[in-house]
């Protein structure tokens, strides 16, 4: 196992690329154009520099990670020699399937193709390729370099060999893996979406303020982050897409709160653009 390719250089893609690089893997980070990748490189370099200056990375590992990272907008160049490809594009099933069909044509036959989806079906994605046994979900958590968990989600046709392979990668990244049999939302997203949606309903109903709802969950139930703060971190547009998918697949209890629909229509997407339930400007 030598090369990991990460497709999509948003918040999760950058985090996965950084974590892979400091774990000793050669990493290609791919996105639509060089302008997007230039910004991603700046963000990853800042994280590497900060980690080195704070003593979290030794100089040897810091230099190695910088050498390991390659930014490439041509998907064929980025993925043709990969042993593992991790897709981290938007939570849109049609887009993910399109990416996997391209990867299936480009990648060597033994390459494993993983999706970082938090809700969607690796079975459905894998069925659109010629290698469903080598398709799996690796659900990382934000911020990737700090969060210890990876949900390893096997599709209907995912092989035991593929599961063992990605669990080994998780271990190399110093992560803990939990194996999940595919069902919409897996384990964490089903719970998070329910809690977050109920927090939004309580805010809409005037039960308590944003700050007090989050404080109650942190101090009363020992959550490290409040549900509204977490939704802002994830991105309200991403959370809404997750909720809409779970509503379509699991039913009424996942109907998105009208408040998040309103916020997304207003362009209040959370931390990434400066305003969501909190104001970050």
C-alpha positions in Angstrom: 0.0 0.0 0.0 1.8 3.1 -1.2 -0.5 5.7 -2.8 -3.8 7.2 -1.7 -5.8 9.5 -4.0 -8.4 11.9 -2.5 -11.0 13.2 -4.9 -12.5 16.5 -3.6 -10.5 19.1 -1.7 -13.2 20.6 0.5 -13.1 20.5 4.3 -13.2 16.7 4.5 -10.9 16.1 1.5 -8.2 18.4 2.8 -8.4 16.7 6.2 -8.2 13.2 4.7 -5.2 14.2 2.5 -3.4 15.8 5.4 -4.0 12.8 7.7 -2.9 10.4 4.9 0.3 12.3 4.3 1.4 12.5 7.9 0.7 8.8 8.1 3.4 8.1 5.6 1.4 7.6 2.4 2.0 9.3 -0.9 -1.1 11.4 -1.5 -2.6 12.9 -4.7 -5.3 15.5 -3.9 -7.6 16.0 -6.9 -10.3 18.7 -7.6 -11.9 20.4 -10.6 -9.2 23.0 -11.3 -5.8 24.3 -10.1 -7.4 27.4 -8.5 -9.3 25.3 -6.1 -6.3 23.1 -5.4 -4.1 26.2 -4.8 -6.4 27.3 -2.0 -6.4 23.7 -0.6 -2.6 23.6 -0.6 -2.5 26.9 1.3 -4.9 25.5 4.0 -3.0 22.2 4.3 0.4 24.0 4.4 -0.9 26.2 7.2 -2.1 23.2 9.2 1.3 21.4 8.6 3.2 24.5 9.7 1.0 24.9 12.8 1.3 21.3 13.8 5.1 21.4 13.4 5.5 24.7 15.3 3.3 23.3 18.2 5.4 20.2 18.4 2.6 17.8 17.2 4.8 16.8 14.2 8.5 16.0 14.3 10.6 17.7 11.7 11.2 14.5 9.7 7.4 13.7 9.5 6.7 17.3 8.6 9.1 17.3 5.7 8.0 13.9 4.6 4.3 15.0 4.6 5.1 18.0 2.4 7.0 15.7 0.0 4.1 13.2 0.0 1.4 15.7 -1.0 0.8 16.2 -4.8 -2.0 18.5 -6.0 -3.4 17.4 -9.4 -6.5 18.5 -11.3 -6.3 15.8 -13.9 -8.1 12.8 -12.4 -6.5 10.2 -14.6 -3.0 11.3 -13.5 -4.1 11.5 -9.9 -5.7 8.1 -9.7 -4.2 5.7 -12.3 -1.5 4.4 -9.8 -3.6 4.6 -6.6 -3.9 1.6 -4.3 -6.8 3.4 -2.5 -9.0 6.2 -3.7 -11.2 8.1 -1.2 -14.0 10.2 -2.7 -14.9 13.3 -0.8 -17.2 15.2 -3.1 -20.6 16.7 -2.3 -23.3 14.5 -0.8 -25.1 14.0 -4.1 -25.6 10.4 -5.2 -25.6 11.2 -8.9 -22.3 13.1 -8.5 -20.7 10.3 -6.5 -21.8 7.7 -9.0 -20.3 9.8 -11.9 -17.0 10.0 -10.0 -16.9 6.3 -9.3 -17.6 5.3 -12.9 -14.7 7.5 -14.0 -12.4 6.0 -11.3 -13.5 2.5 -12.3 -12.2 3.2 -15.8 -9.0 4.9 -14.7 -7.8 2.9 -11.7 -5.9 -0.4 -11.8 -8.1 -3.5 -11.2 -6.9 -4.2 -7.7 -7.5 -0.6 -6.4 -10.0 -0.1 -3.7 -12.6 2.7 -4.1 -14.0 4.3 -1.0 -16.6 6.9 -0.5 -16.5 9.3 2.5 -20.3 9.6 2.5 -22.0 10.1 5.8 -25.3 8.7 4.7 -25.4 7.2 1.2 -25.3 3.7 -0.1 -21.9 2.1 -1.0 -24.0 -0.8 -2.5 -25.7 1.6 -4.9 -22.4 3.3 -5.8 -20.5 0.0 -6.2 -23.2 -1.4 -8.4 -22.4 1.2 -11.0 -18.8 -0.1 -11.3 -17.2 -3.3 -12.5 -15.7 -3.9 -9.0 -18.5 -3.8 -6.4 -16.4 -6.1 -4.2 -13.8 -3.4 -3.9 -16.2 -0.5 -3.1 -16.7 0.5 0.5 -17.5 3.6 2.6 -14.9 5.1 4.9 -16.7 7.8 6.9 -14.2 10.2 8.4 -15.1 12.9 10.9 -14.3 16.6 11.0 -11.7 17.7 11.9 -10.1 14.6 10.4 -6.7 15.0 12.0 -8.2 15.1 15.5 -11.2 12.8 15.4 -10.3 9.1 16.1 -13.3 7.3 14.4 -13.7 5.9 10.9 -17.0 4.2 10.2 -16.2 1.3 7.8 -19.4 0.5 5.9 -19.6 -2.5 3.8 -22.0 -2.7 0.8 -23.9 -5.8 -0.2 -21.0 -7.0 -2.4 -18.0 -5.6 -0.5 -15.5 -8.4 0.1 -14.0 -9.3 3.5 -10.6 -8.6 1.9 -11.6 -5.0 1.2 -12.9 -4.5 4.7 -9.7 -5.8 6.2 -7.7 -3.6 3.8 -9.4 -0.3 4.9 -9.3 -1.3 8.5 -5.5 -1.7 8.1 -5.4 1.8 6.6 -7.4 3.2 9.5 -4.9 1.6 11.9 -2.0 3.1 10.0 -3.6 6.5 10.4 -4.0 5.9 14.1 -7.7 5.8 13.9 -10.3 3.4 15.4 -12.6 1.7 12.9 -16.1 0.4 13.6 -17.6 -1.9 11.1 -21.2 -1.1 10.0 -23.6 -3.0 7.9 -25.0 -0.6 5.3 -28.2 1.2 6.3 -29.1 4.8 5.5 -27.2 7.1 7.8 -25.0 4.3 9.3 -24.6 4.8 13.0 -23.4 8.4 13.7 -25.2 10.3 11.1 -28.6 8.9 12.0 -28.0 9.9 15.6 -26.5 13.3 14.8 -29.1 14.3 12.4 -31.9 13.5 14.8 -30.3 15.4 17.7 -29.4 18.4 15.5 -32.8 18.5 13.9 -34.5 18.5 17.3 -32.2 21.3 18.5 -33.3 23.3 15.5 -37.0 22.6 16.2 -36.5 23.8 19.8 -34.8 26.9 18.6 -37.6 27.6 16.1 -40.2 27.0 18.9 -38.4 29.4 21.2 -37.6 26.8 23.8 -34.1 28.3 24.4 -31.4 30.3 22.6 -28.7 28.8 20.3 -26.1 29.3 23.1 -28.2 27.7 25.8 -29.3 24.7 23.8 -25.7 24.0 23.0 -24.6 24.6 26.6 -27.3 22.3 27.9 -26.0 19.4 25.7 -22.4 20.0 26.5 -22.8 20.4 30.3 -25.8 18.2 30.8 -25.0 15.3 28.5 -21.3 15.7 28.2 -21.3 16.3 24.4 -18.0 17.9 23.3 -19.9 20.2 21.0 -23.4 21.5 21.0 -25.7 20.2 18.1 -26.1 23.7 16.5 -22.4 24.4 16.7 -21.7 21.0 15.1 -24.2 21.7 12.3 -22.4 25.0 11.6 -19.1 23.1 11.5 -20.4 20.4 9.1 -22.1 23.0 6.9 -25.8 23.6 6.9 -26.1 22.8 3.2 -24.4 19.5 3.8 -26.5 18.8 6.8 -29.7 19.6 4.9 -28.7 17.2 2.1 -28.1 14.5 4.6 -31.5 15.2 6.2 -33.3 15.1 2.9 -31.7 11.8 2.0 -32.6 10.3 5.4 -36.1 11.7 5.1 -36.5 10.0 1.7 -35.1 6.7 2.9 -36.1 6.4 6.5 -39.3 8.5 6.7 -41.1 11.2 8.7 -38.9 11.4 11.8 -36.1 12.8 9.6 -38.1 15.6 8.0 -35.8 18.6 8.0 -36.7 21.4 10.3 -38.0 24.4 8.3 -35.4 26.6 10.0 -32.4 24.9 8.3 -34.2 25.1 5.0 -34.7 28.8 5.5 -31.0 29.3 6.5 -29.7 27.5 3.5 -31.9 29.5 1.2 -30.6 32.7 2.8 -27.0 31.5 2.2 -26.3 31.0 5.9 -24.2 27.9 5.6 -22.3 27.9 8.9 -18.7 28.3 9.7 -17.4 27.9 6.1 -19.0 31.2 5.0 -19.1 33.1 8.2 -22.7 32.8 9.4 -25.0 30.0 10.4 -26.6 29.6 13.8 -23.6 31.5 15.0 -21.9 34.6 13.5 -18.2 33.9 12.8 -17.4 37.2 11.1 
